[in-house]
Amino acid sequence: MSTSPRKIILGAFVPGVLTGSAWRLPEAPADTFLDFDHYRYIAEKLEAGRFHALFFNDSVKVDLDPGLEKGPNGVRWDPLVLAPALALVTRHIGLIATGSTTYNEPYNLARKYASLDHISKGRAGWNLVTSLGGGENFNRADHTGHDDRHARAEEFYDVVSGLWDSWGDDAFVQDKASGTWLDLDKLHVLDHQGKHFQVKGPLNVARPIQGHPVIAQAGASDAGIRLGARVGELIFTAQQTVEESLAFYGQIKSEAASFGRSADELLVLPGISPVVGKTFAEAQAKYDRLQELLDPVSFLSRISRFASLAYDLSELPFDEVVPLPPEQFSTDSHPSRQKLVYDLIRRERPTVRQLFNKLTAGGHRVLIGTPESIADDLQHWFEAGAADGFNVMFSGLHSGIDDFVDGVVPELQRRGLFQQEYPGSTLRENLGLPYRRNRHG
Ligand SMILES: Cc1cc2nc3c(=O)[nH]c(=O)nc-3n(C[C@H](O)[C@H](O)[C@H](O)COP(=O)(O)O)c2cc1C
């Protein structure tokens, strides 16, 4: 039994809940992403497993590449429509929807997340992203550049959080006797005039139940880390080794301190993709089956683009060592994932086949093993101070979720590392994050 008072935080990727080829498994419903009942199953099962939150990743474009034909890569429901629907069929689990600061207006998003927080009774979270593309769908020839996206994101957050403080917590007095529904002294008009936005306010939604919905953020470039350190509360990240994760964890928490925040105001969650078996051999066989069903050419071509690699891995011979990446590199799209893959190539000098097996979860660690070995791994990262928890990308539906919830979760609970019950009623309470007080008192 661990004596650690801290407990592991667990979030789940939805709908990226299925990696690569998992939709082709005989037991998987092929229409997973087209039928609400499957989302409902995922939410109910993960809530029974005491997961802290569902995390809905999102994009605002369809990548027209060969991978589109081969798996559920391109189409997804709007998370800000899906999350409230799931709020009605769950009671405890957090609902973290991705929202782009590049391709939205702050007033619209502030209103939607505040509404979600009320509908879910305090379980809303916003994964604040600058998006990996999509300008062509928003009156632009191309994607907005990295620096411009981040400058806009900083101001976007300030406007949204300012709008959430439009009303005092007790502004809506609803006093039938006097006929006073609203105390106008508790109204705060934002009147924001900035470089990117002019927003008067107030927001036409009452203050969110949690004060502010929980802010998730996943930046990993310098600008991304700065934004996460200033405003992020859940930090999503992809890390391949415990040493790299320790360095990232230390960096973002010390940058947070420079913004006057304490280390426990932000929780770092590396992604993992577990493949669980009763034995190692069974887990490996499950993984091999997934890989056999995965089309290597379209997968490698997609990951090469996703991570902005200088070469297309699908055009290299499968059993040759991947050439060393260029020393000087940069990209406007996803610099941190590019760095992760390049570092991996330099460190391990893999063949294309080995890299293919490593990157099936897009750069998140693939953990193949038994409930005990996977719990050992998570415990090691957690107790080493390299993670406050993990964001789990499942390798099969419903099997991958069931294997984790029925195998790994009880093992973590037995070790005293994971909650047996939800301690609070809001997402903030369950994460141990403080209520966000109104800046106007
Ligand atoms: C676990 C995880 C989930 C992410 N989910 C999304 C997403 O749903 N939508 C999106 O546009 N970007 C997503 N991203 C990308 C990040 O928002 C960010 O753009 C990326 O990590 C690059 O950061 P950088 O610009 O600081 O390099 C995700 C990143 C991680 C690590």
PDBQT file of the ligand as one rigid body, heavy atoms in Angstrom, charges set to zero:
ROOT
HETATM    1  C1  LIG A 501      -2.950  15.241 -25.149  1.00  0.00    +0.000 C 
HETATM    2  C2  LIG A 501      -3.064  16.324 -26.150  1.00  0.00    +0.000 A 
HETATM    3  C3  LIG A 501      -4.294  16.611 -26.701  1.00  0.00    +0.000 A 
HETATM    4  C4  LIG A 501      -4.446  17.623 -27.638  1.00  0.00    +0.000 A 
HETATM    5  N1  LIG A 501      -5.675  17.852 -28.165  1.00  0.00    +0.000 NA
HETATM    6  C5  LIG A 501      -5.824  18.803 -29.105  1.00  0.00    +0.000 A 
HETATM    7  C6  LIG A 501      -7.079  19.036 -29.700  1.00  0.00    +0.000 A 
HETATM    8  O1  LIG A 501      -8.071  18.400 -29.388  1.00  0.00    +0.000 OA
HETATM    9  N2  LIG A 501      -7.167  19.986 -30.646  1.00  0.00    +0.000 N 
HETATM   10  C7  LIG A 501      -6.095  20.741 -31.053  1.00  0.00    +0.000 A 
HETATM   11  O2  LIG A 501      -6.236  21.602 -31.912  1.00  0.00    +0.000 OA
HETATM   12  N3  LIG A 501      -4.875  20.533 -30.490  1.00  0.00    +0.000 NA
HETATM   13  C8  LIG A 501      -4.727  19.575 -29.546  1.00  0.00    +0.000 A 
HETATM   14  N4  LIG A 501      -3.498  19.337 -29.009  1.00  0.00    +0.000 N 
HETATM   15  C9  LIG A 501      -2.379  20.156 -29.460  1.00  0.00    +0.000 C 
HETATM   16  C10 LIG A 501      -2.073  21.254 -28.470  1.00  0.00    +0.000 C 
HETATM   17  O3  LIG A 501      -3.172  22.086 -28.237  1.00  0.00    +0.000 OA
HETATM   18  C11 LIG A 501      -0.920  22.101 -28.961  1.00  0.00    +0.000 C 
HETATM   19  O4  LIG A 501      -1.292  22.807 -30.106  1.00  0.00    +0.000 OA
HETATM   20  C12 LIG A 501       0.219  21.210 -29.299  1.00  0.00    +0.000 C 
HETATM   21  O5  LIG A 501       0.587  20.460 -28.185  1.00  0.00    +0.000 OA
HETATM   22  C13 LIG A 501       1.378  22.020 -29.835  1.00  0.00    +0.000 C 
HETATM   23  O6  LIG A 501       1.763  22.909 -28.864  1.00  0.00    +0.000 OA
HETATM   24  P1  LIG A 501       2.768  24.009 -29.269  1.00  0.00    +0.000 P 
HETATM   25  O7  LIG A 501       2.073  24.865 -30.280  1.00  0.00    +0.000 OA
HETATM   26  O8  LIG A 501       3.051  24.749 -28.000  1.00  0.00    +0.000 OA
HETATM   27  O9  LIG A 501       3.933  23.272 -29.838  1.00  0.00    +0.000 OA
HETATM   28  C14 LIG A 501      -3.320  18.350 -28.060  1.00  0.00    +0.000 A 
HETATM   29  C15 LIG A 501      -2.063  18.061 -27.508  1.00  0.00    +0.000 A 
HETATM   30  C16 LIG A 501      -1.924  17.058 -26.564  1.00  0.00    +0.000 A 
HETATM   31  C17 LIG A 501      -0.579  16.772 -25.988  1.00  0.00    +0.000 C 
ENDROOT
TORSDOF 0
